[in-house]
Amino acid sequence: MKSKEPIWLMIIRILLAGLFLFSSFSKAIDPVGFGVTMSDYFTSFHMGFLHPLSLFAAVVAISCEFILGCMLLFRVKVQWAAWGYLIFMTFFFFLTLWLAVAEYLEVKGIHYFGVVKDCGCFGDVIEMSNKATFLKNVGLMIPTLIVFFNRKKISDCRLSELGQWLAIVVFGIIAVCFQLYVIHHLPFIGKSDWKKGKDVSVFVAQPAEKEVVFVYSNNATGEQVSLTQDELMAQDEDFYNNNTYVSREDKVIKEAVPAKIDGFNMLDESGADHAPDYFDKEREGVVYILYVHNLSETKEKGMKKVITLAKDCQEKEIDFVAITNSSEEEIAAFAERYGIEFPIYNNPINPVTGPFMVRDAMRSNPGVMLIEKGIVKDKWAWRDIPAKAEQK
């Protein structure tokens, strides 16, 4: 049957479908990240019992958004699609309204709700405040309502009834399979500050470099001279006979550089931070860093690959270390369980507020990152961890 759809309505339909597809894709490239956002929502709404379902909920939400986008774009079951858009947008209209109001009340100091600051609508591709997200949804309600009230002017595609339902199933399979691939490996697109090629030394505070200077005064003229330790050691006996020690000073030769974002450190049992050593721009050689957000959730198969790589690094005299948010007691038990000899450093965090930099750096638990001079040279989910270390 020939479509009765006006051109203006077709344009609105295509743009609305395209926005939904873009939104779903921006989250599908990192479903684990959107799962983290879902977990934050559950925490904000005091629904902590749903945390185990965070990733599942993320996959379902992304898949539904993708399916609706495809249905509207290809005119598959348009009546259902129009209702789906209306329900979807109405729910998020009121949700984002509440989040915008709650955040405003928090900023004004009226009441603390613990609202999520970034809605995650477009994953890490586009960050939006709650106010901006609400205004976006206000704008999107207009084309959504236009499509809904004009849905009878949009005829379904030429597929049969069965063909249309099969098309919807195919849309769903595409969405789920794509996300499962990313979950099993790593996001390959995005704005992550920890992706390949990024300079991650900015997340580590660089301490100031100081040099000890010794001040001596000439016995005859009173003129003072400042010498470094090496320069002082090179002086002959006449210098000490003709000059008197005055004082010593700590001369700053390189100012301290604060971290771009506080919260990333690699503490040993004594509390010493080793992050500046491994992320130093002047450091010679590479280092393999194992990221384990939670030791209790580590995959057994993944650890077998980790240990194989760690042994190869040891034979090639390449540094291999680990970082985790788990406690010292958990680290000790974990090391004993797997017979681990490489250092495991602790990144202590607040389990509710974070910052979750280990989790942000590596979406896989465990996962390995190759660092050279503070630059991410490569990274692998546990399924893709190589057996051999790269020779540099």
N, C-alpha and C positions, 0 to 999 in steps of 0.2 A: 504493500500500500504506500502511495506517495506521501511523504512527510508534509504536514501542514505547518511545520515549525518556521516562524519568521526568522529572518536573518539576524535581527537584533537579539532574539532569544537564543539563537544558536551560538552567537558570540559570547553571551553571558554564560551559557551552559559550558562551553569549552573552557573559558577562563576559570570558572569555578571548579571544574573537574581537574584542570591543570594545577590549580593551587593545592587541591587535596592530594594529587599525585606527588607534587613537589614536597609537600609537608610529610607525607608518608615515607618518601625516599630519604629525606634528610634525617629521619629517625631510624630507618631500616639499615642505614650504613653503620649504625652503632646501637643495636637494640639493647645491649647490656647497659649502655649509658642511659638510655631512656628507662630501662628497668630501675636504675639507681634513682632517677627522678620520680618514678612511681613509688619507690620505697620511701622517698622523702615526703611524698603526698600522704602516704599511709601514716607516717610519723606525725605529720602536721595535723591530721584529722583523728589522731589517737586511735588508729586502727593497726597497731603494731603487729597484731596476730596475722595480718595479711602479708607481712614481709616475705615469707617463703614463696609467695605467689607473684612477687614483683616482676620478675622476668617474663613469666607466663602472661601476666596482664599486659605487659608492654608489647609482646608479640601479637597478642589478640587485637589490641587497640590499633597498632600499626597496620595489621592485615585488614581490619575493617575499613580503615581510612583508604587504603589502597583499592580495595574492592569497590567501595562507593565511587571513588574517582574513575575507575575503569568502567563501571556501569553507566555513569553519566556521560562519559566521553564517547563510548561506543553505543550508547542508547540501548543498553541491555536492561530489561525490566525497569523502565523509566519510572513507573508509578512507585515501585518499591524503593528505587534510588532516591526519589524526591522525598518520600517519607523518611528514609534513612538520614538524608541530609538535614531535614528539619529537626529530627530527634537529636542527632549528633550536635548540631549547632546550638540548639536550645539548651542542652545540658551544659555545654562548655560556655555558653553566654552567661548563665547564672553562676557557674563555678568561678569563672574569671572575674565576674562582678564582685563576688565575695572576697576573692584573693586581693583584688585591688583595694577594696574598702578596708580589709583587715590589715594590709600592709600600710595603708595611710594611718590607721589608728596606732600601729606600732611605731611609725616614724614620729608621730605626735606624742608618743609616750603615754597614750591613754590606756592601752592594754596590749599585752604580748600574746600573740597567737602561735608563733612559730611557723609562719606561712613560708611556702617555697618561693624564693625570690625570682627564679627563672622558670617559666612554665614548661620549657622543654618542647614547645610546639614544633620547632624546627631543629631539634637536637642541638648539636654544637655548631651547626652551620650559621644560624642567626640567633643571637641571644636577645631576649626581649623582657622588659620589666612587666610586672603584673598589670600596671596601668596601660602600657602599650598593647599588651595582649588583649585586654578587655576592649580597647578602642578598635583593635583589629577585628575582633569578633562582632562588634557593633556594625562595622562596615560589611562584614561577610554575611550578616543576617539579611541584608538587603537583597543581594542576588539569590540567596537561599530561598527567601520568601517569593521572589519573582519566579524562580523555577518551580517552586511548589504550587503556586496558584495558577501557573500556566502549563502544568505537567501534561494536561490532556492534549496540548498542542504539539507535544513531542512524541512522535510515534516510535515504537520499538524498532530495532534493527530487523532485518529480514530472516533472522534465525527462527527456527521453530521454538515452541515452548520448551521442549527438552533441550534444544541447542542452547538456549539462553541460560538455562540452569547449569548446563555443562560449562558454559563460558564463565559463569560466576565461580564454579568450583575450580576452574583453571586459574582464574585470577587469584583465588585464595591459595592455591598450591604454589604459584609463583612467589607470592608475598612470603609465605612461611618458609619455603625452601631457601630463598635468598637470605632471610634472617638467620636461619639455622647455619648456613655456610659461614656467615660473618661471626656468629657466636662460637662456632667450632674453630675459627681461625682468628683473625683480627680485623678491625675496621680498616678498609683500604682507601677511604676518602674521609676528609673531615678537617677540622681546625685544631685537632689535639696539639697541645704544646709539647707532647712527647712522641710525635710521629717521626718517621725517618727523616733525617736531615736537619732536625731542630737542634738549636743550641740550648741544652738543658742545664748548663752551668749557671744560668741566671736564677735557678731555683735554690742555689746553694750560696749562703753568705760567705764571702771571701774575707778572712781576717786581715787586718793591717800587717804589713811587713815592716819590721823595725830593725834598726841597726844600732848597736851600742857604740857611742862616741865618747872618747876620753879627752878631757880638757886639761891642758898643762899650761903653766905660766912661766915665762922666761924670767930667771932670777935677776938678770941685769936690767932688762927693759920693761918688765911687767907685761909684755905682750903675750896674749893667750893664743894657743893653737889647739885645734880639735883634730883628733886622730882616731881612725877606726882601729879595731883590735889588730887587724893584719898590718896596718901601717905602724902601729905601736911596736909590734913584735920585730919590725924591720929596723928599728932605731938602735944606734950603738950606745956604748956606755957614756959617751960625752953628752948625749941628749939628756940622760937621767941626772947627770951631774949639774947641768946648766938649767934644768927645768924642774918645776915643782908641780906635783899632781894637785889639781883643784877639785874636779868632780867628774862624774860620768853622766851621760844623758842618753835617753832612748830617742833616736832620730827616726821619724816615720819616713820611709822611702817609698811606700805605696799605701795609699789610703784604703781603709776597709770598704768593701762593697756590699751593701745589704742585699738580701735575696729579693727577687722580684715578687715572690709570694712566700710568706713565712710558712713553715710547717714541714719542710723536707729535711730530714737529718738521718744519719746512720749511726746510732749510738751503740757502743759496746757495753759490756757489763759494768765498766767503771764510769760510764756516762760520757766518755770521750766521743766526739763527733768525727766520723771518718769521711763524711760526704765531700768536704773540700779536697781530700786527697784523690778520690776517684773521679771527681768532676773538674779537676784542675785543667785549665786550658794549656798549661805548660807541661802537663804530664806526658811522659814517654810511654808508648805502648797502649794496648787496648785493655779493657776490662769487661768481663761478662758479669752482668748483675741479674740475679734471680729475684723476681718480684712475686711475693706471696702475700696477698692482702690478708688472708685468714688461713693459718696453718691447718685448722681442723677441716677445712673444705678442700684441701689439696687433692688433686687427682693422683691415684696410685700409679697409673700408667705414665702420667706426666713426670713424676718423680724419678722413675726408672730412666727416662730420657735425660733428665737433669743430671743425675749421678754419672751417666755415661759421658756427657759433655764435660762435667767437672773434672773427671779423671783425665780426660784428654788434655784439658787446660793445665792440669797439674804436671803432666808429662812434658808439655811444651813450655812450661814456666810462664803461663799466662794467668793473670789474676782472675779468680772467680769468687764472687761474694754474693750474699743474699740480703734482702731487706724485707721486713714484715711488720705489720701492725700488731701482731700477737705479742703476748707478754713474755718476759724472760723465762718463766716456768714452762710455758708452752714451747718456747724455742729449745730449751734443754731437752724436753721429752721428744721433740721432733727430731733433733739431731741424733739422739740415741736410737730412735726407732729406725732411721735410715742409715745409720753409721756415717753421718756427715762429718767431714773434716774441714770444709771451707767455712769462713766466718759467716755468721748470720747476725745481722744488725737489726736493731729495733727502732721503729719509727712510732713513738707513742702518740696516740691521738685520743680525743674524746669520742667514744663510740657512737654518739648521737650527732654531734656537730662537726666532727672531723677536725682539720681538713683531710680528706681522703686522697692524698697525693699518690700513694702506692696504687690504689685502685684506679685512679685517673690515668696513671702512667701505663698501666698494663691491664687490659680488659680480661685477660686470661689468668686463671689461678691454678697452677703457676704459669709464669711466662718469663722469657729471658730477653734481655736487652744488651746490645753490644754498644759500648761507649768508647769513643776515642777523642781525646782532647775536648771533652765536654759536649761532643756532638753525637746524636743517635745515628749510628751507622746501620743498624738493623735491629729488628725485634721479631720475636716468634711467640705464638701461642704454644701451649705445651704439646699439642699434636704435631707441630712443625719444628720443634727444637732439633737442630742438627746434631749428629753424633760426633762430628769433628769440629774443633775450633779453627778459626781462620788464622793463618800465620801472617803476622805483620812484620 
